[in-house]
Amino acid sequence: MNLPHFLKIEKYHLSRKEAEHAVEAALRHYGYCKPIKESWGEIDLTITENGQPEKFKFYQLVQEARLSGIALKVLQKEIDNEDPFFGGSFSLATPNHQLEIAVNFAGNEKKLKGPCRIGPVEQELAEDILFYKQQVCEYSNSHDFSLSCRYYRSYIFSSISLIEAFINRHIQIFRTQGLESPEFQQLEREFKLENKIDLWLKVFSQKSLSVINFTKEWNDFKMLQKERNMLTHAVEPFYGHQINEIANYLNFSRTGVGGLLTLLRRTQNLKSLAFMERLRTAPKITYEQITLKAENENGE
C-alpha cells in the first residue's frame, strides 16, 4: 500500500504579499521610485549585474523572491560582498583532475586537487539545511521512515554547525588582526556553545546574552541544540523520532538558526546576509495526521 506523505513542505519561502513588500523595499533601496500614477506592475525595471542590464517585470521579481527568500538578488549580493566578516567568499569547483584549487582566508589556506569543490562553510551548511528539510518530507511516506529520520539527524547537525561556523568566522578574522582582550582569549578557549555566544556578544557587540535569551529565536535554538547533544553523545540506547515532533524541529530553522543569526547581526548594526535570509524564510513544514485502514484478506 502506498502511504501519503506525513510531512508536507510549502513551495515558497514568502507569501505573495510578503514578497511584494520585500521587493518594493529592495527596489527603493536600489534607487527606483514608483511613479505616482502607475503601479509597480506597469513599470519596466532594468536591473544591472556585472555591467549587464536586464529588464524585468515586477511580478517576475516577486516570484523569484517567493522561491528563494531573497527580495532582490543583485542588491543582496552587494550587501554580502561588502560585508566585513563574510564578504568576498565564493564557491569553486572543477571536474578536471589536472587542476588545483587554492583559497586563503584569514590565515587559513586550503588546496584541493580536482575533481573537487570548495565553498564558504556558512553557505554550504545553509543549503545543506534546506536540502535535508526537503528530503525529510520527500521520504515521509515510507513505512519505516528510515530515510526521513536519517536526513533529520543530518539537518540537526548542520543547524548547530552553522551557528558555530558564524562564531568561528569572527574569531578567525580578529585573531589575524591581533586582538588580545581577556574576553576574546576566553572566547578562543571556550567549547560550550552557549558560553561562546555570550562571549561573542560581549566582544563583537558590547552586549550580553540578556539581549536575546528571552526571545523565541533563542528558545528554538536551545531546542535544536538539546536535540543535537542527544544525538551526538548517544547517551540513550535508541534513536527515537516522532514524525509530528520532527515537523516542529524542522521549522525551528526559521527562528532558531536564521532568526538567531539575524538577531546577532542586529546587535552589530549589520544587515542580514543571503544565507541567513534563506533560512529565516525557509518554507514551512506541516504534519498531516493520517488514519490508516487495515487491509482485508483480499488486500481490499
N, C-alpha and C positions, 0 to 999 in steps of 0.2 A: 504494500500500500504506500503510495506517495504521500508524504506528510506536507502540510503547509509550512511556511516559514513562521517560526515563533517570534523572530526578531525582524523588524522592518526598518529600513533606513530611508529617510526622506531624500529626494533627488537634489534639493537645493540647500545651500548654505544660508541664504537670505530669502525672506518673503519678498514678493514684488514691491510692496510699499517700502520695506526696509532698504531694498536695493535702490529704489528710485531716490529716496532721501540721501543715501550714501553717495550715489553717483552725482546728484545735484551739488552736494557739498564739495565733492572732489573736483568737479568742473569749475566751480567758483574759485577754488584754491588754485586750479591750473590756469585761471585767467579768463574764463568765459563768463559773460554776463547775459542772462536771458533777456531778450527784447521784451518790452512791456506788453506788446500786443500779440506776442507769439508764445506758444508753449515750447517746452524743450523738444518735444517730438517733431516740431516743424523746422528745426534748425539742422543744417548740415554741420557736423562737428569734425574739425580737422585736428587729428592728434599726431604729433611728430615724435618719432622714436628713432634714435641713431641717425638723425638727419633725414629720415624718410617720412614725409607727410602721408597720412592715410585718412580717408573720410569714413565717418561712422554716423549712424543714426542713434538717437538716444536709446531706443528700445534694444539695440544691439549691445550697448554698454551695460544696460540694466540686466540683460540676460547673462552676460559674461560675469557680472558681479554676483548674480544669484548662484551661478555654478561654481565659482571659485572662492567667494567670500571676500574678494578684493574689489574695492569700489572702482578704481581706475588704475590699471596695472602700470602704466607708464609713470604715473605720479608716485605710486608705491615703490616702484623700482628706484626712483630718485631718492626717496626717503631712506630706503635700505642702503643704497650705495654711499650715501653721505653720513651714515651712522658712525659715531666714533668707536663703537665696540664691535659691530657686526658688519660694517660696510666693507666693500671691496672683495668679498669672498664669492666664489662661484664654483660650480661643478665642472669636472673634466673627465673625459673617458676616451678610450681608444680600443678598437678591436685588434690593433696591429701589434704583434709580438716584437717587432723591430723598434718600437717607440718606447720612450721612457717619459713618465710624467713626474715633475718635481714641484712641490709647493713649499713655501716658507711663511710662517705667520708667528709673530711674537716669539721668535727664537725656536719655534717648533718646525723642524724640516721633515718632509715626508717624500720619499722617492719610491715609485712603483714602475715595474716593467709591464708593458702590455701583454695580453689584453687586461685592462684594469679600469677602475673607476675610483675617483676621489671627489668628495664633496664636503661642504661645511656640515659639521655634525648636527647643528641645530636644524638645518633644512632637511637633512636625511631623516632624522628622528621624527620631525613633524609629519613628513609624508608617510613614514612607517606607521605612525599612529592612525592616520586617516585610512591607510590601506588595511591595517589589521581590523579596524572597526567594520569596514565593508565586508571583509572575509568572515568575521564572526556572524554577521547577518546572512551572508550568502549560504553558509553551511548550517544554518539553524533549522533546516527541515530534515535533519538527519535523525535516525532512530537512536544513535548513541551520543550525538553531539561532540564526538571526539575532536573533530577539526575546529568546530566553533570554540571549544574550550582551549585548544592549543593556541589559536590565534588570540584569544582573550588574554592568555598569560603573556604573550608577546606584546600585546597592547599595554598591559600594566607595566612591564619592564621598560618599554620605550617611553612611557609617560613620565616616570620618575627620572629616567636618564636624561630627558630633555631639561628638566629643572636643574639637575646637576651640571649639565653642559652650559647652561646660561650662567650659573655662578662661576664655573671654571674659566669661561671666556674672560671675565673681568679680572680674575686672579692672574691669568697669563699675561694680559696686557700691562697691568700695574706692576707685576714682577719685573718685566723688562724695563719699566720706567724707574725702577729702584725704590719703590715705596717701601718704607720700613717702619710704619707706625705699629704700635703694640697690637691694635685691633686687627690690622692686616696680617701680621705674623701669626696671630691666633687663628685667623680665617684659613691661612695656608695649612695649618696643622690639624684643623678640625675635621672630623669624619662624620659626625651626626648631622644629617641634612637640615633639621630644624634649627640647630645652632648655627649652621653655616648661613642660613637665610637671615637670621638675626644679626650676625656679624656683617653680612653683606650690606644690610640696610644701614648699619652704623658707619661702615667705611665709605659706601658709594652714594648714600643719600642723606647721611647725618640724621637718620631716624631710627626707630626701634621696631621690634616685632608688634608692638601695641597698635601700630597704624593699620595692620592687616589681619590680626589674629582673631577678630570677631566678624570677619566677612564670610560670605558664602564661598568665595574663592578659596580662602584658607581652609575652611572646613572640608570642602570637597577634595582639596589636595591631600589633607590628612587622611581621608578615607582611602584614597589611592595609595598613599604611602604605607598605610597599615596593611593593605592587600599585598603590596609588593614585598613587604617584610615577611609576611606569612609565606609567600611563595618562595622567596629567596632562602630563608633559613630552614624551610621544610621541617618545622617542629612537630607537625601532625603527620600521622601515618597515611593520610589520604589527601588528595586534592578534590574538594567538592565544590561544585559551582551550580547555583540555582539560576536558571535562564532569566527569570524576571529580575533578579538582582544584577545580573550581567548588564542588562539594559540600562540600569541606573548608573553603573560604573562607567559604561561607555560614554554616557552623556556628561560625565564629570570632566572629560577632556575639554569641554567648552568653558567650564568655570575653573576647575582645579589645575588646569595646565595653561591653556590660552588666556583665560581670565586672570589667573595669578600672575603670569608673566607681564600682562598689560598693567596690572596694579603695581608691580615692582618698577616697571619703566616709568610709570606716572610719578613715583616718588623721586625719580631723577629728572623730572620735567622733560622726558623724551617721548617721542611718538612710537606708537605700536608698529611692529615690523610685519612683513608679509607672513612669515611662518607662524607668528602669534595670531594674526587675524584669521588665517586658515583654520586654526584650532578653535579660536574663540567663537567662530560662526559655524563650526562643523555641523553637518546635517544631523538632526535629532534622530534618535532611535527609540522605537516603541516596542513593547512586549505585547504580543497577541495571545490572550488566553484561549486555548483551543481545547474543546472537549472531543475526544476520540471515541468512536463507537467500535465495539468489538465485532469482528467478522464472524459470520456463522460458519458452519462446517462446509458449506459450498463456496466460501470465500465471498459471499454477497453482503 
